Amino acid sequence: ITDWAMAAQKRNKKVVLHVREPLANDSFKYGKNVILRNIKKYVDCVIAISKDNASRLSGIKNVRIVYDPVVDVNRGDLDIAVESDLKYFVYVGGEQRIKGFEQLALSLDYLNKNVRIFFIGQLKKKKSVGDYIRFFQSSYYRKLSFLRQKILSSEKIIYVGHTNNVFSYYKKAIAVISPFSKPHASLPILEAFSIGKPVIASDIEGTDELVSIDTGFLFHNGNFKELAEVVNYFAKMDNRQLMDYSTASYLHYKHIYTLSESVPAIINEL
């Protein structure tokens, strides 16, 4: 999708490319090489949303890192009832594989009885023609019905679905679960840090640059039993331990955005 840059530059326009997805290798690296060639020739500045995204653009000059902004207004004031003897967590991502839906669903059988997870995001109810095609093309799609049923039938899951009050659920939680299965920058991690909530995340590129031993825990990507163990570990923490994580998470959030550049300032430089 970088081919538009050539036309823009030929009209004497400054070209800024906002890299939101990590650049992946195809089988012969042809697609990656074409994209890198277009960026080198026709793009004046690249803005990446993570260090990982920036590092994949090898040989490209003028690459700047600007983490996605976290909404700081209308952050949700929904009154959510919780039980004092239960430990609450939040997962955001629906059934998207990249968000770690499969890892979350498979971890449910290994969670302690007092654990509850607010499940934010949609579960697809009706199948499209494309779904039937993907059923034969992808082993993941053949497992989706099983994974959905695990979510819907588990007492550990509080199904929220789509909501504009994500922060209301964050505030009631001990930690946010971000089990992404593919390299990516996770906005829920930054949202959690902004209100002092630690994060349980997979050790993929893009999240490992944000989560440290002081602000949460990284489990090995694909190891759903380890994910459950970490959730159970957080559920057993006392208030003092959780407060230490909360303080460190918020301070880390402030540090990240102190270093992060401003998009308007970068564009003005051009």
N, C-alpha and C positions, 0 to 999 in steps of 0.2 A: 504493500500500500504506500510505498515511498515514491511511486512514479509521478505523483502529483507535484512533487518538489521541483522537478525539472521545468514544468510549465510555469510555476510561480516565479522561479529565479529568472527565466527568460523574459518575464514581464517586469524585471527589476524590483521584485519584491523580496524582502528579507524573509527567510524561511526558518521557522522554529519547529522542531519535531519533538513532540511530547511522547516519550517512550513509557507506555503503561504495562506492556507485557514483556517478559524476558525473551530475548532473541534466542531461539532454539536452533539446533543443527538439524537439517534434513539429511537423508541418507547419503547424498553426495555433496552436501554443503553448497549446492548450487543456489538455492533460494537465499541462504544466508549471505553468500558472496554478492548476489545481485543487490540485496538490501544495503549491505555495507558500502558497495560501490556508489549507489544512489545518494546515500548520506554524505559520503566524502565529497561528491561532486556538486551537490545541489542544496545542502543544508548548512545554514550559517551557525546554528546553535542547537544542541540537543539537551532537553531537560528529561532526566530520568527520575523515577519515583523511588529508587533504591540504589544502594551501592552495587548490588548484584546486577541490576539492569544495566548500569553504567559500565561495569567491568566486562560485560559481554560484547560491548562495542569496541573491540580491539582496533587500535590504529585510528580511531576517530578523535579529532581535536574538538575543543570547546564543548565538552560534555559536563553539564552541571547537575547536581543532585538536589531535588526539591521534594521532600516527603509530602504526601497528600495532606491537605489541611483537615483538621478535625473540627467538626461543627461545634461552636461554642455558644450557640443560642438555641432556644427551644429544644433543650436536650431531654425533654420528657419529664412529666410530673405525675405520671400514672401511679395510683396507689395500688400496689401489688401485695396481696396477702401471702405471708409465708408462715411456716410452722417453726417454732424455736428449736425443735429437736432434729431438724433436717438441715443439710448442707447444700447450698444452691450454687450452680455454675451456669454459664451461658455459652451456647454454641450458636454462631451466626453463619448461615450458608445454605440452608435448605438441603436438597439432595444432590447438589453439584459435586461431582467426583473430586475436582480440584480443591474444593473447600474441605475435603476430608470426611465426607458423609459416610463412606464405607468404613473407615477406621472408627468413627464414632459409634456406628451401629453395632459393629462387632465387639466393641469394648463393653457394651451394656451388661453382658452376662457376668462380668468380673468386677463390677462396681459394688461397693458396700451398700447395704440396705438403706442407709440414711442419706444417700446421695440423690439429688434431683438436678436435672439439667433443663433449663429453658431452651427449647428448640425454636430458633427464629429462622424463618425462611419457609418456602413452599414445598410441599410434597405433591408431585403431579398426580392427578386423579384420572384424567382421560388420556388415552394414547392417540398419537397422531400417526399419519402414514410413515413419517420419518422415524418414529419410535419402532415400528415393526421392522423397518429396514435395518436400523441399528441393532435390533435384537439379534439378527443373524451375523452382523459384522463385529460385534463387540461382546466379550465375555462379561464385561461390567454391566451392560444393559440386560443381560440374561439373569443377573443377580439382583437387579433393582427391586423387583417385587418382593423378594425375600428380605432385603434390607429395609424397605419401607414398612413391612409388617413388623419387623423387630422394633422399629421406632414407635409405631402406633400402639403396639401391645405392651410395651415396657412401662412398668410403674416408675422407672427412673426418669422418664421423659415427661416434661410438661410442654405439650405442643402449643406454640404461640402462633406460628404461621407468619404472615407478613404483618409488620407493625412499624409505625413511625415513632414508637416509644422505646427504642432499643436501650437508651441510657437508663430508663426506669428499671429495666431488668438487670443491667450491669450493676446498678447500685445495690440490688438485693443479693448479689452473688459474691462468693468468696474469690472466684477467679473466672477468667474467660478462657474457653477452650478453642484453639485455632489449629486444628490438625491437618493443615493443607497437605495434599499429597504430591503436588508439583511445585517447582520453584515459582515463587511469587511474593510480592509485598502484600502483607495482610493489614488492611485498614482497621479491622477490629482490634488488633494488637495496640495500635496507637490510640484508638478510642478508649480502650481499657486503661492504658497508662494515664490518660488525661484525667481520670477520676480516681487514680490510685489503686487500680485493680491489677494484680499480677496475671500472667498469661501462661497457659500450658500449650505448647506448640510443638509441631514436628520439626526436626532438625534439617529442614530444607534450606537451600539458598534463598535469601530474601527475608526469612524470619530469624535466622541465626545471627543476623547483624543487629537485631533489635532486642531479643530476649537473652538475658544473662542469668547467672546463678542468683543474683540479687532481686531480679524482677520477675522470676517465674522458673519454668523448667522446660527443657527441650527433651522430648522422647525420640527414639529412633523411628524415622518415618517407615510406616508399614507394620510396626509392632503394636497392635491394638491392645495386647495384654499389658505392655509397658505403659501405654496411655492410661489404662484403667488404674494401674498401680500408682501413677503420679496423681490422678484425681483423688484416689483414696488417701494418699499421703497428705494432700492439702486439706481434705475433709477432717483429718485428725489434728490439725494444727490448733494451738490455743490462740487466744486473741492477741497476745503479745507478738507471736511469730507473724500472724497475719498483718499486724500493724507495721512491722518492720518491712514486710514485702510491699505494703501499700505505700509507705513513705518512699522507698527506693524506686518504685514504679513511677510515681509522680515526678520525682526529681529527674529520673531518666528522660521522661517525656519533655520536661522543660529544657534539658540539655540538648535533646535531639533538635528541637525547634529553634534553639539559640544558634546552632550551627547551620541549620537549613537556610538556603538562600531564598530570596523573594523572586517570584516569577516576573512581576512588573519591573523590578530593578534590573533583572537580566535582559528583558526585552528593551528597556530604555538604553542599555549599553550598546545595543545593535544600531 
